[in-house]
C-alpha cells in the first residue's frame, strides 16, 4: 500500500463488490470512491448461510489474495448469528485491515432466529424483540473480534415503520454503547440505515470510535458518505478521529509490521 496524500480524506469502511452482492468490481469501486473524495475499502459479505457471500475459508483466502493486488483497505462483513467468523484462523485474520460485524439475525430466548430482511415476524411485541436485540448486541460485543458494528440500527422489516427513537430507548442505547465501549468496537454511521442523532451522540460521549460506511452495493451507493460525515461533524467529531484502520490500529494485527502503509 502506498503513502497517503497530505490532504485528509474520509474512509468508507463498508462497501461491497461483485465478490458478494455488490454490482461493482474492485477497480470500479476504487474509481467511484476516489471520484467522491473518499478512501476506499472492500468489505464483502463473509457468511456461510448467504448464497451471495464468501461462504468458505478457501473463498476468503482467494478474496484476500485478489485484494492484495489493489491499493485498498481489505475488510469483510461477518454475520453475528453465522458460524464462519468463528472458524477464521489467525493467519487469515491478520490479512484483514478491518472487520465488520452485523446483526442480520437475532436469536430470541426460545432459540428462534429472526432475520432482518424477512417480512415474517414472530408472535412477540416490538419491545420483546428489542430486548432480545440488545442482549444479542451485548453478547456480540463480548465475543466477536471485529472493529466495527455495521449499521447499528438495522432492524427487521416489520419494525421499520416505528421511529427509531421509540424502539431504541435511552436505556437500550446505553446498554449498547457500554458494550461497544468495553470491547473497543466502533459505531458505524451508515448511509443506508441511518442512526438517529441521539444514539450517535451517546456513542461519542462514551468515547466509542465512530466509523463511516456507505454500505454501498451499487454505483450510486458506493462511497456515498456525505450524510455520515455531516452527522459526525454536527455532533462535534473531528475528522481525524473518525475510524481509520491505518491510523487507529487493527485488532487483526495487519498494521503491526513497519512495512505496512496507509492507502491513498
C-alpha positions in Angstrom: 0.0 0.0 0.0 1.2 3.5 -0.8 1.7 6.5 1.4 -1.4 8.7 1.8 -1.7 12.1 0.3 -1.3 15.1 2.6 -5.0 16.1 2.5 -7.3 14.3 4.8 -9.9 12.1 3.2 -12.7 10.1 4.9 -12.6 6.3 4.8 -15.7 4.4 3.5 -15.2 1.4 5.8 -18.1 -0.5 4.4 -18.7 -1.2 0.7 -19.4 -4.3 -1.4 -18.2 -5.6 -4.8 -19.0 -8.5 -7.1 -17.2 -10.8 -4.7 -20.5 -10.8 -2.8 -23.7 -9.0 -3.6 -22.3 -5.7 -5.0 -22.6 -4.6 -8.6 -19.1 -3.1 -9.0 -15.7 -4.8 -9.5 -12.9 -3.8 -7.2 -11.5 -1.5 -9.8 -14.8 0.2 -10.3 -15.3 0.6 -6.5 -11.9 2.2 -6.1 -12.6 4.6 -9.0 -16.0 5.5 -7.6 -14.6 6.2 -4.1 -11.9 8.4 -5.5 -14.4 10.3 -7.6 -16.3 11.0 -4.4 -13.1 12.0 -2.5 -13.2 9.0 -0.1 -10.6 6.4 0.7 -11.9 3.0 -0.4 -12.4 -0.3 1.3 -13.8 -3.6 0.1 -15.7 -5.3 2.8 -17.7 -8.1 1.2 -20.1 -10.4 3.0 -18.4 -13.4 4.6 -21.1 -15.8 5.8 -21.8 -19.5 5.3 -25.6 -19.0 5.0 -25.7 -16.4 2.2 -25.7 -17.5 -1.4 -24.2 -14.2 -2.5 -21.4 -14.2 0.0 -18.0 -15.7 0.5 -19.0 -19.0 2.2 -15.9 -21.0 2.8 -12.3 -20.4 4.1 -10.9 -21.2 0.7 -13.1 -18.4 -0.8 -12.0 -16.0 1.8 -8.3 -16.8 1.0 -8.9 -16.3 -2.7 -10.7 -13.0 -1.9 -7.8 -11.7 0.2 -5.3 -12.9 -2.5 -7.1 -10.8 -5.0 -7.4 -7.7 -2.8 -3.6 -7.7 -2.3 -3.3 -6.6 -5.9 -5.1 -3.3 -5.1 -4.4 -0.1 -3.2 -7.5 -0.6 -0.9 -8.4 -1.4 2.7 -9.2 -5.1 2.9 -12.3 -5.7 5.1 -15.0 -8.2 5.5 -18.6 -8.1 6.9 -19.4 -11.1 9.1 -22.8 -12.1 10.4 -23.1 -12.5 14.2 -25.6 -15.4 14.0 -23.4 -17.3 11.5 -20.6 -19.6 12.4 -18.0 -18.8 9.8 -16.4 -15.9 11.7 -15.6 -18.4 14.5 -13.6 -20.5 12.0 -11.2 -17.9 10.7 -7.7 -18.9 11.6 -5.3 -16.3 13.0 -3.1 -16.3 9.9 -6.1 -15.4 7.8 -7.5 -12.9 10.2 -4.2 -11.0 10.1 -4.7 -10.3 6.3 -7.7 -8.1 7.0 -7.2 -4.4 7.6 -10.5 -4.4 9.5 -13.6 -6.5 10.0 -17.2 -5.5 10.5 -19.9 -7.4 12.4 -23.6 -7.3 11.5 -26.7 -8.2 13.4 -28.5 -9.6 10.4 -30.1 -12.2 12.6 -31.2 -12.1 16.2 -31.6 -15.1 18.5 -34.7 -15.0 20.7 -34.7 -16.5 24.2 -36.6 -19.6 22.8 -33.9 -20.2 20.2 -35.8 -18.8 17.2 -33.8 -16.8 14.8 -35.3 -13.5 13.5 -33.8 -12.3 10.2 -33.7 -8.6 9.4 -34.7 -8.9 5.8 -37.7 -11.3 6.1 -41.2 -10.0 6.4 -42.3 -12.8 8.7 -42.1 -11.6 12.3 -42.5 -13.8 15.4 -45.5 -13.5 17.7 -43.9 -11.1 20.1 -44.1 -7.4 20.8 -41.7 -4.9 19.4 -40.4 -4.3 23.0 -39.8 -8.1 23.5 -37.9 -8.1 20.2 -35.8 -5.1 21.2 -34.8 -6.7 24.5 -33.6 -9.7 22.6 -31.8 -7.5 20.0 -29.9 -5.6 22.7 -29.0 -8.8 24.5 -27.6 -10.2 21.3 -25.6 -7.0 20.7 -24.1 -7.3 24.2 -23.0 -10.9 23.5 -21.8 -9.9 20.1 -19.5 -7.3 21.7 -18.1 -9.7 24.2 -17.4 -12.5 21.7 -16.9 -11.2 18.1 -13.4 -10.0 17.2 -14.5 -7.2 14.9 -13.6 -3.5 14.6 -16.9 -2.0 13.6 -20.6 -2.7 14.3 -22.1 -2.2 10.9 -25.5 -0.4 10.6 -26.2 -0.5 14.4 -29.9 0.5 13.9 -30.7 -2.1 11.3 -34.0 -3.8 12.4 -36.4 -6.3 10.9 -38.6 -5.0 8.1 -41.8 -5.3 10.2 -40.4 -2.8 12.7 -39.1 -0.1 10.3 -42.4 1.8 10.4 -41.8 2.6 14.1 -39.5 5.6 14.8 -36.0 4.5 15.9 -36.1 6.8 18.9 -39.1 4.8 20.2 -37.6 1.4 19.7 -34.1 2.4 20.8 -35.0 3.8 24.2 -32.3 5.7 26.1 -31.8 2.7 28.4 -31.3 0.4 25.4 -28.9 2.8 23.8 -26.9 3.0 27.0 -26.6 -0.8 27.2 -25.4 -1.0 23.6 -22.8 1.8 24.0 -21.4 0.4 27.2 -20.9 -3.0 25.4 -19.2 -1.4 22.4 -17.0 0.8 24.6 -15.9 -2.2 26.7 -15.0 -4.2 23.6 -13.4 -1.3 21.7 -15.8 -1.7 18.7 -16.6 1.3 16.6 -20.1 2.5 15.9 -20.9 2.9 12.2 -22.9 5.8 10.9 -24.5 4.0 8.0 -25.7 5.9 5.0 -28.3 3.1 4.1 -29.6 2.5 7.6 -29.2 5.9 9.2 -29.0 6.1 13.0 -30.7 8.8 15.0 -28.5 11.7 16.3 -29.1 10.9 20.0 -27.6 7.4 19.6 -24.5 8.7 17.8 -24.0 11.4 20.3 -24.2 8.9 23.1 -21.5 6.8 21.5 -19.3 9.9 21.1 -19.8 11.0 24.7 -18.8 7.5 25.9 -15.6 7.5 23.8 -16.7 5.0 21.2 -14.9 5.4 17.9 -17.2 6.4 15.0 -16.9 4.8 11.6 -18.4 6.0 8.3 -20.0 3.4 6.0 -21.9 3.7 2.7 -22.9 0.1 2.8 -22.7 0.6 -0.9 -23.8 -2.1 -3.3 -24.4 0.0 -6.5 -22.6 2.7 -8.3 -25.0 5.2 -6.8 -24.4 4.0 -3.2 -20.6 3.2 -3.0 -18.7 5.9 -1.2 -21.8 8.0 -0.6 -20.8 9.0 2.9 -21.9 12.6 2.8 -24.7 12.1 5.4 -22.5 10.1 7.8 -19.7 12.7 7.6 -22.1 15.5 8.0 -23.7 14.0 11.1 -20.3 13.2 12.6 -19.2 16.8 12.2 -22.5 18.1 13.5 -22.1 16.4 16.8 -18.5 17.6 17.1 -16.4 14.6 16.0 -13.1 15.8 14.5 -12.3 14.4 11.1 -9.1 12.8 12.2 -10.9 10.9 15.0 -13.2 9.0 12.6 -12.2 5.4 12.4 -9.3 4.8 10.0 -7.8 1.3 10.2 -4.3 2.5 9.4 -4.4 5.4 11.9 -6.2 3.7 14.8 -4.9 0.2 14.6 -6.3 -3.1 13.7 -7.2 -6.0 16.1 -6.1 -8.3 13.3 -2.5 -7.1 13.6 -2.4 -6.1 10.0 -0.6 -2.8 10.6 1.8 -4.2 13.2 4.5 -4.6 10.6 6.5 -1.4 9.8 6.4 -2.0 6.1 2.6 -1.7 6.0 1.5 1.7 4.6 -1.7 3.7 4.5 -3.5 3.8 1.2 -4.0 7.0 -0.7 
